[in-house]
Amino acid sequence: MPRRTPLLAALILTGAALGTSGCLGLPDTDSEPYRRPTSAPSVSRSPAPPPAKDDVVAALTKLMSAQYTFHVQSNLADETNGRIEATGGYDHAGKVFEEDVTLTGTAHDTHLHRVVFGTDSYSRDKDSEKWVHLDLARLKSQSLVGLNMDNPTGLATFITSVASATATGPHAYKGLFDPMEGTDEFLPVGHPSIVAFYSKNAPFTLETDDQGNVTSIHVEMELTGKPAFVCTTTFAGHGQPLATKRPAKNKTAEADSFYYN
């Protein structure tokens, strides 16, 4: 059974150190001498927008606690043409999860479809006719198969990573988050599979609908000597039952026993 982490190889993302250097110019001896102004000019400044971290956290918490579907689009910073696309859904209360993931532009392109009902996980790749059933309750750790049913989309960790936020419109926010929050991968949100070693907080933008439901999270991380890591996760179906179905018994096979050893 494929693990999530090998599906999308862990990337080391290093925060680009942005610095500026200034020059102090010597005055021209043939020009008029500099005279300090007697009073500073009056400058009108617009008030800074109020912090909106609490609003962002509340909206994300609302999203996490109900059913939703998601769509992930992300590049791979270590692969010139590497792309990942994932769709799925999560029902926190019902313990139902689905992901359909496609990795392209790499030497290990693959396609994985997985559905989980409680402790029953079923997965298959594009070349398999049958789903492989795994009893998550028998595993020593769900991370062995790249899954954490308490936080399968990484959203819970992203919430705790939010460092600051401000409103940029009636339904739009921008902010900073800590890519190294916690010990588990949580990026891209929806298909958490990237390990980020980043030296500073990274920017994100977030949008909501008229009901305050989160509709998108966009992240861009500048990297040293590589293209920027860019990922967008969109959300829909807020509070609606998932269409996820359990595979028919004649379409499933049991996982090898070594997963439980």
RODO-2510 file (C-alpha; in nm, 4 decimals, decimal comma):
residues 261
     n   res          X          Y          Z
     1     m     0,0000     0,0000     0,0000
     2     p     0,1528     0,3327    -0,0952
     3     r     0,2313     0,5846     0,1727
     4     r     0,1493     0,9484     0,1289
     5     t     0,5031     1,0734     0,1838
     6     p     0,6658     0,8711    -0,0982
     7     l     0,3850     0,9831    -0,3271
     8     l     0,5084     1,3376    -0,2868
     9     a     0,8723     1,3336    -0,1824
    10     a     0,9520     1,5518     0,1157
    11     l     1,1025     1,8788     0,0077
    12     i     1,3469     2,0936     0,1954
    13     l     1,2290     2,4512     0,1612
    14     t     1,4795     2,7128     0,2698
    15     g     1,3595     3,0641     0,3310
    16     a     1,5333     3,3144     0,1060
    17     a     1,7264     3,5700     0,3069
    18     l     1,6189     3,9058     0,1732
    19     g     1,8565     4,1910     0,2546
    20     t     1,9251     4,5404     0,1321
    21     s     2,2430     4,7392     0,1412
    22     g     2,2503     5,1166     0,1178
    23     c     2,5213     5,3606     0,0114
    24     l     2,6013     5,6858     0,1862
    25     g     2,6880     5,9393    -0,0865
    26     l     2,9485     6,2034    -0,0160
    27     p     2,8263     6,5588    -0,0852
    28     d     2,9480     6,7374    -0,3983
    29     t     3,1954     7,0071    -0,2806
    30     d     3,0918     7,2384    -0,5663
    31     s     2,7242     7,2342    -0,4796
    32     e     2,5320     7,4424    -0,2335
    33     p     2,5784     7,3230     0,1266
    34     y     2,2952     7,1161     0,2713
    35     r     2,0729     7,3014     0,5171
    36     r     1,8478     7,1159     0,7616
    37     p     1,4823     7,2175     0,7225
    38     t     1,3445     7,4134     1,0148
    39     s     1,0394     7,1889     1,0453
    40     a     0,9420     6,8489     0,9157
    41     p     0,6725     6,8433     0,6466
    42     s     0,3344     6,7212     0,7572
    43     v     0,2587     6,3719     0,6286
    44     s    -0,0910     6,2264     0,6352
    45     r    -0,0869     5,8541     0,6991
    46     s    -0,3757     5,6149     0,6616
    47     p    -0,4496     5,4159     0,9767
    48     a    -0,3214     5,0586     0,9716
    49     p    -0,5934     4,7977     0,9192
    50     p    -0,6977     4,6247     1,2418
    51     p    -0,5576     4,2773     1,3143
    52     a    -0,7849     4,0007     1,1914
    53     k    -0,6090     3,6888     1,3198
    54     d    -0,9050     3,5960     1,5399
    55     d    -1,1422     3,6206     1,2418
    56     v    -0,9162     3,4010     1,0275
    57     v    -0,8750     3,1400     1,3007
    58     a    -1,2508     3,1364     1,3640
    59     a    -1,3255     3,0856     0,9949
    60     l    -1,0700     2,8039     0,9659
    61     t    -1,2008     2,6370     1,2826
    62     k    -1,5544     2,6507     1,1435
    63     l    -1,4316     2,4862     0,8242
    64     m    -1,2469     2,2120     1,0118
    65     s    -1,5439     2,1176     1,2294
    66     a    -1,7893     2,0462     0,9453
    67     q    -1,7936     1,8584     0,6159
    68     y    -1,6149     2,0099     0,3183
    69     t    -1,4569     1,9179    -0,0130
    70     f    -1,1218     2,0458    -0,1346
    71     h    -0,9099     2,0891    -0,4465
    72     v    -0,5312     2,1267    -0,4211
    73     q    -0,3016     2,2628    -0,6921
    74     s     0,0687     2,2888    -0,6140
    75     n     0,4087     2,2877    -0,7766
    76     l     0,7131     2,0955    -0,6526
    77     a     1,0083     2,3188    -0,5797
    78     d     1,2599     2,0377    -0,6341
    79     e     1,1112     1,9392    -0,9699
    80     t     1,1181     2,1778    -1,2670
    81     n     0,7852     2,0588    -1,4042
    82     g     0,6576     1,8751    -1,0980
    83     r     0,2926     1,9309    -1,0156
    84     i     0,0496     1,7848    -0,7675
    85     e    -0,3274     1,7976    -0,7924
    86     a    -0,5605     1,6504    -0,5340
    87     t    -0,9337     1,6471    -0,4790
    88     g    -1,1290     1,5022    -0,1916
    89     g    -1,3348     1,5704     0,1151
    90     y    -1,3403     1,5350     0,4922
    91     d    -1,6154     1,4845     0,7484
    92     h    -1,4587     1,5393     1,0902
    93     a    -1,7551     1,4169     1,2958
    94     g    -1,8290     1,1198     1,0736
    95     k    -1,4600     1,0233     1,0324
    96     v    -1,4917     1,0004     0,6550
    97     f    -1,2078     1,1084     0,4297
    98     e    -1,1325     1,0877     0,0585
    99     e    -0,8367     1,1929    -0,1535
   100     d    -0,7664     1,1455    -0,5232
   101     v    -0,4080     1,2550    -0,5892
   102     t    -0,2131     1,2872    -0,9139
   103     l     0,1598     1,3586    -0,9312
   104     t     0,3028     1,4650    -1,2696
   105     g     0,6242     1,6017    -1,4185
   106     t     0,8537     1,3825    -1,2078
   107     a     1,0408     1,0542    -1,2412
   108     h     0,7840     0,8951    -1,0101
   109     d     0,4509     1,0132    -1,1501
   110     t     0,1614     0,8340    -0,9902
   111     h    -0,2077     0,8424    -0,9096
   112     l    -0,3537     0,7381    -0,5748
   113     h    -0,7182     0,7201    -0,4713
   114     r    -0,8010     0,6579    -0,1054
   115     v    -1,1226     0,6549     0,0956
   116     v    -1,1462     0,6105     0,4724
   117     f    -1,4486     0,5253     0,6858
   118     g    -1,3616     0,5301     1,0549
   119     t    -1,0716     0,2860     1,0812
   120     d    -1,1272     0,1214     0,7417
   121     s    -0,8929     0,2558     0,4748
   122     y    -0,9220     0,1578     0,1082
   123     s    -0,6671     0,2669    -0,1517
   124     r    -0,5665     0,1884    -0,5064
   125     d    -0,3425     0,3343    -0,7755
   126     k    -0,4287     0,3862    -1,1398
   127     d    -0,3032     0,0396    -1,2388
   128     s    -0,4974    -0,1545    -0,9745
   129     e    -0,8357    -0,3114    -1,0289
   130     k    -0,8974    -0,3730    -0,6599
   131     w    -0,8865    -0,1523    -0,3531
   132     v    -0,6494    -0,2535    -0,0737
   133     h    -0,8220    -0,2595     0,2656
   134     l    -0,6262    -0,1701     0,5762
   135     d    -0,7519    -0,1699     0,9351
   136     l    -0,6097     0,1528     1,0790
   137     a    -0,6933     0,0389     1,4335
   138     r    -0,4343    -0,2383     1,4062
   139     l    -0,1511    -0,0073     1,3010
   140     k     0,1109     0,1038     1,5505
   141     s     0,0918     0,4457     1,3840
   142     q    -0,1222     0,5798     1,1013
   143     s     0,1770     0,7833     0,9862
   144     l     0,3210     0,4558     0,8544
   145     v     0,0732     0,4871     0,5690
   146     g     0,0945     0,8664     0,5436
   147     l    -0,2316     0,9374     0,7204
   148     n    -0,3606     1,0997     1,0362
   149     m    -0,7375     1,0734     1,0532
   150     d    -0,7499     1,3340     1,3289
   151     n    -0,5972     1,5831     1,0838
   152     p    -0,5845     1,4269     0,7354
   153     t    -0,5834     1,7558     0,5440
   154     g    -0,3333     1,9384     0,7664
   155     l    -0,5907     2,2101     0,8368
   156     a    -0,5710     2,1744     1,2160
   157     t    -0,1965     2,2407     1,2112
   158     f    -0,2329     2,5316     0,9691
   159     i    -0,4736     2,6955     1,2142
   160     t    -0,2138     2,6850     1,4934
   161     s     0,0539     2,8121     1,2539
   162     v    -0,1223     3,1423     1,1788
   163     a     0,0936     3,4204     1,3238
   164     s    -0,0907     3,7305     1,2038
   165     a    -0,3605     3,8434     0,9634
   166     t    -0,5297     4,1585     0,8363
   167     a    -0,8412     4,2099     0,6256
   168     t    -0,7859     4,3254     0,2675
   169     g    -1,1533     4,3259     0,1698
   170     p    -1,4981     4,2177     0,2917
   171     h    -1,4104     3,8523     0,2297
   172     a    -1,0320     3,8584     0,1876
   173     y    -0,7364     3,8389     0,4239
   174     k    -0,3604     3,8292     0,4088
   175     g    -0,1298     3,7086     0,6814
   176     l     0,1792     3,5214     0,7914
   177     f     0,2133     3,1649     0,9165
   178     d     0,4932     2,9484     1,0571
   179     p     0,5771     2,6704     0,8064
   180     m     0,7578     2,4762     1,0810
   181     e     0,4619     2,4589     1,3198
   182     g     0,4312     2,1237     1,4924
   183     t     0,6074     1,8023     1,3972
   184     d     0,3896     1,6799     1,1095
   185     e     0,3622     1,7938     0,7506
   186     f     0,0647     2,0217     0,6816
   187     l     0,1421     2,1703     0,3392
   188     p    -0,0216     2,1810     0,0948
   189     v    -0,3412     2,2037     0,3005
   190     g    -0,5554     1,9190     0,1675
   191     h    -0,2632     1,6892     0,0914
   192     p    -0,0051     1,7470     0,3677
   193     s     0,3175     1,5901     0,2452
   194     i     0,5956     1,8496     0,2433
   195     v     0,8571     1,9026     0,5119
   196     a     0,9506     2,2695     0,5262
   197     f     1,2622     2,4053     0,6922
   198     y     1,1964     2,7758     0,6606
   199     s     1,3798     3,0512     0,8419
   200     k     1,0906     3,2943     0,8759
   201     n     0,7148     3,3230     0,8642
   202     a     0,5628     3,2835     0,5177
   203     p     0,2750     3,4761     0,3595
   204     f    -0,0703     3,3435     0,2855
   205     t    -0,3977     3,4817     0,1565
   206     l    -0,7428     3,3552     0,2451
   207     e    -1,0900     3,4190     0,1061
   208     t    -1,4384     3,3512     0,2433
   209     d    -1,7916     3,3596     0,1077
   210     d    -2,0878     3,5659     0,2304
   211     q    -2,1530     3,3111     0,5070
   212     g    -1,7979     3,3289     0,6370
   213     n    -1,6979     2,9918     0,4947
   214     v    -1,3356     2,9638     0,3841
   215     t    -1,3237     2,9206     0,0060
   216     s    -0,9476     2,9337    -0,0591
   217     i    -0,6036     2,9353     0,1020
   218     h    -0,3080     3,0460    -0,1112
   219     v     0,0557     3,0090    -0,0014
   220     e     0,3753     3,1315    -0,1675
   221     m     0,7193     3,0614    -0,0206
   222     e     1,0286     3,2219    -0,1718
   223     l     1,3188     2,9777    -0,1918
   224     t     1,6929     3,0133    -0,2321
   225     g     1,8087     2,9086    -0,5783
   226     k     1,4739     2,7508    -0,6714
   227     p     1,1363     2,8578    -0,8058
   228     a     0,8926     2,9715    -0,5400
   229     f     0,6749     2,7045    -0,3819
   230     v     0,3158     2,7982    -0,4704
   231     c     0,0041     2,6083    -0,3631
   232     t    -0,3656     2,6887    -0,3615
   233     t    -0,6414     2,4936    -0,1895
   234     t    -1,0040     2,5741    -0,2640
   235     f    -1,2980     2,4550    -0,0545
   236     a    -1,6647     2,3868    -0,1285
   237     g    -1,9566     2,1786    -0,0041
   238     h    -1,9463     2,3391     0,3401
   239     g    -2,1622     2,1413     0,5825
   240     q    -2,2946     1,9109     0,3114
   241     p    -2,2732     1,5283     0,3259
   242     l    -1,9837     1,3831     0,1276
   243     a    -2,0478     1,1736    -0,1809
   244     t    -1,7724     0,9313    -0,0767
   245     k    -1,8705     0,5651    -0,1167
   246     r    -1,7251     0,2511     0,0399
   247     p    -1,5896     0,0124    -0,2271
   248     a    -1,7860    -0,3041    -0,2956
   249     k    -1,6507    -0,6147    -0,1216
   250     n    -1,5779    -0,7899    -0,4506
   251     k    -1,3579    -0,4954    -0,5451
   252     t    -1,1379    -0,5098    -0,2328
   253     a    -0,8413    -0,7151    -0,1120
   254     e    -0,6776    -0,7260     0,2305
   255     a    -0,3442    -0,5544     0,2915
   256     d    -0,0348    -0,7641     0,3550
   257     s     0,0098    -0,8680     0,7173
   258     f     0,3488    -0,6912     0,7475
   259     y     0,1634    -0,3597     0,7849
   260     y     0,0477    -0,4792     1,1250
   261     n     0,3814    -0,6142     1,2503
***
